[in-house]
Amino acid sequence: MPDLCETESLWLRRFQPAPAARTRLMCFPHAGGSASAYLRLARSLAPDVEVLAVQYPGRQDRRAEPCPDSVESLADDLFAAVRHRVDASTALFGHSMGAVLAFELARRLERDAGVRCSRIFASGRRAPSRFRDDSAPAASDASMLAEMRTLGGTDLRVLQDEELLIAALPALRADYRAIGTYRAADDAVVGCPVTVLVGDADPRTSLDDAHAWSAHTTAESEVLTFSGGHFFLDAHHDAVVEVVTTRLREDRAPRPDPV
């Protein structure tokens, strides 16, 4: 697949080249996360699927840039940067805040570029219209640390290392403020299928919240439940890879002509 242009290279990371891939998966990190969260997935899906992981401003090699102040502005900037990289063979995978960003990018692609992605994988996130203010943990370092411990998924070495915490907290706090103000209308929809993945003990996303994604697509939707909490992906990596691989293969298969 073609090399990334300069603008795309700012936003996208290609950890595992897959020049013969027929399918592309664009991945969106959770709040406070970075593109490297998808390194393992990229290695597992190559060479059949090219994984492009999104790098948000304000972290890792983009640390000098200001963090986004809203999901909508982040989606606008990302759309401008990657609109020519996405086509009908591209699927979107987002975890937690990343699921919302994937949804908003898909909406902009359909509305403003006439491109419908092949599928959205929405992981660990309630439906876009299920509003609850997520910004409260951003009020202080103590509340932010409590949230990190509640959700899990953070290396214990980070929680115990003051320097690592100082580096991690600003982006995490900014992301919580951004997602805390996000609210999609009940009639906000995309035209591609949506596969929802959720942990059965996720303290932030109930099964009812997960099933509510069906109202946000005019295509089919499904909910797949895994044991575990908010970061169930870590314990079920192989199963998630199988789900992604199977759905992408199905999406590539020719559709029978209607009778």
N, C-alpha and C positions, 0 to 999 in steps of 0.2 A: 504494500500500500504506500501511497506517496508520503514523502517526508513532511514533517510539520513545518509550516511557515513560521516566521519570527513571532507574530502575534499569538498563534496557537501554542508555540513552545513556551510562552509565558504562563499559559493556563493548563497545559496538558503534559502528562508524563507518560512516556512509553517505556515501561520497564523491561518488557520482553518482546523484542521484535517478532512479528509474525507476518512476513511478507506475502505468504500464500493464503492468508486468512480471507474467507468470504464474508465474515461477519465481524462487526466492531461492537465492543461494549464500552460505553463511557460511564465511568464510576465516580460517585460523589461522596466525599467523606462526611462523617458525623460532626457535630459541633465540637470545635477544638481540634479536629482531626486534620490530617494532611494526606496528600496523594499516596504516600508510602503505605497507608493502611491497606492498599490494594495490591501490594507487591506479590504476596502469596497467591492471590487469585489470578493475577496476570500469568504467573509461572504455571499454574495449574491448567489454565485454559489454552495456552499456546500449544501448538501452532495453529489450531483451528479457529481461534477467536483472538482478535487483536484488542487488548485492553488499553484504553486511554484513561488515566486517572487524573481527575481535576485537582489542581493546586489552587486553593483559595489565597487571596492576599492576606498578609499579616502573619505568615508562618513559614518556617524553614527558610528556603532560599528567597522567599518573598516577604520576609519578616520586616523589612524596612518600609513596606507599603502599609497604608492604613487598612484596618479590617473593615469589611462591609458593614454598613449600618442598618441594612434591611435585606431580607431575602429577595425582594423585588428588584432592588438595585443590583444585587449580585447576579440575579438571573439576567437582567438587561445587559450587564457588562460581559457576561459569559456568552450570551447569545451573539453579541457583536463579534466576539473573538472566534467562535467555533461554528458559526452558521454554515460555512462552506465545507466543513469537515463532516457534517452529519447528513446522512441520506437514509433511504428506506431500509438499508441493511444494518442500521445502527440501533442498538438497544441501549437503554439507560438503566443503571443500577445505583440506587442511593440508599444509604443507611441513616436512619434517624433524620436529622436536619437535611441530609443529602437526599432523602426520598422526596422531600418537599421541593428542593431545588431541581431535581430531575423532572418533577411534574411541571414546575413553572417553565423550565427550558422547553419541554415538549409542547406546552401551550404556545409559547412564542414561535417555535419552529413551525407549527401548524398554521398559526395566524399570520405571521409576517414573512415566512419563507416558503410556505406551501409544502413543507416536508413533514411527513408522518413517520415517526420512529417505529421500529418493528415491535417494541414492547417496553414497558417500564417494570422494573423489579423494585418494589417499594418495601424496604426492610426496616423493621423496628420503629414504625411511625404511624400514628393514627391518621385517619383520612384528613385531607386538607381543610374541610369545613368543620371539623371537630376542634373548636377553639378552646384552648386553655392557656393561660398566661404562663409561659415557661421562663420568664425573665427573673423571677424571684431569686434563684441561686446566685445571680450575678451581683447581688447587693453587697457582698463582702467576700473576702478570701475564705473566711471560715465556712460560709454557706456554700461556696463554690467547691471547696474540698469535701464537704459533706455530700454534695451531689455526686461527685466523682466516686466516692466510696459506695454510695447507694447503687449507682448504675453498674459499677465494675468496669471492666474493659481497659482500665488504666494500669500500666506496669507499676507494681508496688515500689520499684526503685524510683519512679517519678514522685510518688507521694512522699517518699522518705528523703528526697534530695532537694534541699532548699533552692539551689541554683536551677535545677530542672523545673521546679514549680514556678519560679519567677519567670522562666521563659515560656511556660505553657499557659499560665493563667490569663494573660491579656487576650489572646485569641479566643480562648474558651469563653471568657466573660463577654466579649463582643458578639460571639455567635449566639449566646443565650439571649442577649438583648435583641439581636436581629430576629431570631425565631420567635421571641416573645411577642413581637408586634405583628407577626404574620397572621393573616386571616383570609382564606379564600371563600368566595361566594359559594352557596349551595349548588349553583348551576355551573360552576367552573368544571369543564370536562376536557378530556383528550379523546382522540379517535383510535388510539392503539390499545391493545390488551394490557391489563395490569395484573401482575403476579405479586401478591403481598406475602411477605415472610415475617413471622412474628414469634417471639418466645412466649411460652405459656405462663411464665412467671414474670413477664416484663412489668415493672411498676409504673411505666409511663404509657403503655399501649395495651388496652384490653382487646379481647377477641372481637367485641362489638365495634370498637374503634377501627380495627383492621377490616372487618367486613364492610364498613361504611365507605371504603374506597370504591365499591361497586357503583356508587352514585356519581363518580367522577370520570367515568369512561363510557363511551357509546359502544365499545366493543366488550368482549367478555372479560371477566375478572375472576380471580380465585384467591383463596387464603390458605397458605401452608403453615402449619404450626410445628414448632420445634420445642423440645424441652430446654428450659433455661430462661435467663433474664434478658435484659436489654441487649447485651452483647453475646447472644446465643451463637452468632456466626463463628466465633472462635472455636467452640466445641463441635460444631457441625460443618466444618469446612468442606469435607468430602461430599456430604449430602447436598450442600448448597451448590457446589460445582456441578453435581449431577442434575439438579433442577435447572440451573442456568443452561447447561449444555443441551439438555433435552428440549427445553422450550425454544431455544434458538434454532435447533435443528427442525423442530416442528414449524417454526415461522418461515424457514427457508423452503419448506416443501411446497410444491405447486398445489394450489387450491383447486378442487374439482369445480367444473362449471356448474352453475345452478341449473336445476332441472326446470 
